[in-house]
Amino acid sequence: MKTIEKSVPATLAFARGLFTRGTDVFGAEEIKQALGIEVIDLPPIPFSEAELTRARALNQYLILQTGLAPDGKPLTMKKLQKQLGDKLGDGKFLYDTDWYKGEEFFTNDTPTLGWKLVGREIIPGSTGENYIAQTGILADYLVNEVYKGEELPDEYQSAVDEFQARRTELEELMGSDWKKCAEECAGLRLNQLFREKPVEVLYGLVVQHEVNHERLLEETYTWTPIRSSGGFLVSVGSCDSGGVGVGRVEPDGSFSALGVRFSRSAVSNSES
């Protein structure tokens, strides 16, 4: 199979010309508009033209992330809430922070500076599934959609192989020790690479709303690779006027509105 070329990254001009559905390229200009953040040292887009073309076909968008607020302090979920006055458009920003206001993912985690490709919606078929089954769907989506007809880069193939080798073990663990199962599942390279952190989900929801006046994940949640202090796996979604919801679910949980949204940075190795 032919490998997607990664040695020649796409330009921002190419990306803006390619993504013609509204604004699906969120660079420094859009980040300033949405969050008032000046990104001075703009990193180059690490994706090839072929990768961006495939991403557009899969209804993904390109977004520049930064971990610093306008005042130079860490851009945490807590900081975002304060900066926005807990408002998003005509509604609330966060529905209810009572259970997680002291959690590390709320007070400490920040997005990492760089470009990401993110699905506008959750992966089809990923709702109503437990965390392990969702991870299998994530692997299938990577192989059969994102890299359709292509070989996976080594790092990605290794992540898929790790999950496949451990799946039976994790399924058995889910029935005997759900907290340990959640810890092991969250640590899988596949989930670390392709699931968003809660703060990254919020960051994207804010940028989409402020630039496109659009609410993504309005009726769904995406399950993240981050655990609460109680061991639960954190989910984020339901971005309606009542405020974005943040939930906590055991790995064997499954709900009709709980799926997984695909997200990725650039692969770290260019040889495959």
N, C-alpha and C positions, 0 to 999 in steps of 0.2 A: 504493500500500500504506500501511497505517496504521503510524505510528511509535510505538514503545514510549515511554510517558510517563516522562520522567526528572526532571521538575521537583519532584516530591513524593516524597522518599525514604521507604522503609518504616521503621517503628519496630522496635526490638528486640522489643517485645511481639508485634508482628505476625509477625516472623520466627520467634520461639519457638513461636507457635501454629500456624504453617504447617508447619514441619519436625517432623513427629511421629514419624519413624522413629528411635527411640533419641534420641541427641543429635547433631543435624546443624547446630546453631548453637553456635559456640565463641566466646563473648564474654569479657569480663574475668574473670568467675567461673570459667569453664573454663580459661582461660589460667593463672590463679593455681593452680588445682587441679593442672594438668599440669606446670607449670614453676616454680611459686612466684613468678611475676612479677606485680607490682601495676601495672596500667595505670591511671594516675591520670587523664590527660586523654583520655577515651574519645572517639574520633572518631565522628560520626554515620554510620549505614549509608548509603552513597551510592546504593544500588540501589532501584528502585521496587518496589511490591508486585507489579506484573506481571512484572518481571524475576526476583524471588524465586520466584514461582509457577512460572515457566518453568524456573528452575534446579532446583526440587524435582522437576519432571517428568523432567528429564534426569539425575537421580541425582547432583546436585551438593550440596556443603555450603558453609555460610557460616562463614568463620573470620576472627578478628581476629589480625593479625600485629603483632609488635613486634620491634624490633631491639636491645633492651637486656635483658641478663640481670638476675637479682635484685640483683646487686651494682652495677648501673649500667654495666657494661662491655659492649662489643659482643657480641651473641649470634651468634657465628660457629658453624660446624660443629664446630670444635675446642673452643669453649667448651661447646657442647651435650654433646659427648662427655665432657668433664671433669666437668660438672655432674651428669651421669647416672651417673658412674662407669663409663662404657662398658657400661652395662646397660640393657636395655629389657625389663621384666617378668622372666621367668625366663631370658632369653637375653642375648646380646650386643647392644650397640647398633650398632656398626659392625663389619663383617666383617673388614676388613683395610685399614689406612690407609697401608701402606708406600709405595705409588706416589704418593699425593697428599698426604702429611702436610706437604709444603712448598709446596703449590699455593695460590695466592691465593684461589681459591674456598673452600678449607677454612679458611684462617687469617684472611681479611679480610671476605668477603662476609657480609652480614646481611639478614634480612627487612626490608622497609620497613613502618613503622607504617601500618596501615589495614586495611580489610576486603577480603577476596577471596572469590570464588566458585570452587570447585575441584571437579573431577570425582572421584567416589569411585574410579573405575577408569579405565583408559586408554580412549581413543576406539575404539569397535568398528571393526575393519578396519585399524587403524594398525600392527599388528604385521607383521613380515616385509617391511617397506618401507624403502627408504633415506630419508635425511633430507629430501631434496627432495620425494619422493612423500608422506612424512608431512606435510610442510608444506601440500601440496595438500589432503590429507585434513582437516587442521586448518582450512583456509579453507572447505572444503565444510561442515564441521560448524558453523562459525560462521554461515554463510549459511543453511543448510538446516535446522538444528536450533535453535541458540541464538536466532536471529532469524527463525525460520520465519514466513513471511507478513508480515514487517516489513522496512522499509528499514534498512540498516546506518547507524549514526552515521557522520559524515564521517571521523572518525579511523580507524575500522575499515574503511570502504570504501577509503580511501586505502592502508591496509596490504595489503588483498587485491589491489588494482590493482597495487601495486608488485611483489608476488610474481608475479602473472600476467605482467606485462611483462618480468620478468627470468628467468622459469623456464627457457626454452630456453638462455639464456646460462649459467645456473648448471649446468644439466645437461651442457653442453659442458665447462665448467670442471672439473666433477667427474672427468671422464676424463683431464684433462691436468695439473691442479694441485689435488690434494685439499685441501691446507692452505689455499690461497686460497679454494677453494670453501667450506670449513668456516667461514672468517672471514666471507665474504660472507653465507652462510646464517644464521649466528648473528646478524648485524647486521640482518637483515630485520625491519622493524617488526612484521610478523605474528608472528614468533617471540618477539620481545621482549615483546609484549603478552600472548601466550596460552600460552607455555611457562613453567614454573616454574624458578627457579634451584635448584641443588642444595640450598642451605641452606633454601629454602622447602619443598622436598619433605620434607626431614628434619623440619623444624618441624611440618608437618602430620601426619607419621607418628607423631611422639611424642605430639602432642595427642590424636589419635584413639585411640592405644593406652592412654594414661593415663586418659582420660575414658570411652571406650567399651569398653576392654579388647579392642580389635579391631586386627588387623594388615591395613592396606591395602597394595596392591602386593606381596602376599606371594609371588606367582609371576611377576610382571612387572616391567619397568623402564620408566621414562618418560625420554625423551630431552630434555635441557635445551638452552637457548641459550647455554650457557657452555662455553668451550674450555679445555683444559688448556694448560700452557706448551708442550707438544709439538704443539699445534694440533688435537688430537682434541676431539670433541664429547662432553661428559660425560653419563653416564646414571646414574640412581639407582633402586634398587628391591630386589626380593627380600627383603622385610622379614620374614624368618623368624627362628627362635630362634638361628640362626647369625650373625645380624647383618646390617644393611642393606648391600647391595653398592653400590659406586660404580665405574662402568666408564668406559672411554674408547674411542670408536669413530670410525673414519673416516666421512665423510658417505655413502659408497657402501655402508656396511655395512648388513646387515639380518638380524634374528634373530627367531625365533618368539616370544620373550618380550619383545622390545623394541618398545614403542609410544610413544604420546604422551598425556599426561593434560592435559585442558583446564583452564586457570586464567585468571582475569581480575580486574583491579581495576575501578574505575568508569571509564567513558569520560570523557575530559577535556573534551569539548565536548558540551553538552546540546542542541544544535540539529542537526537532521537531518530 
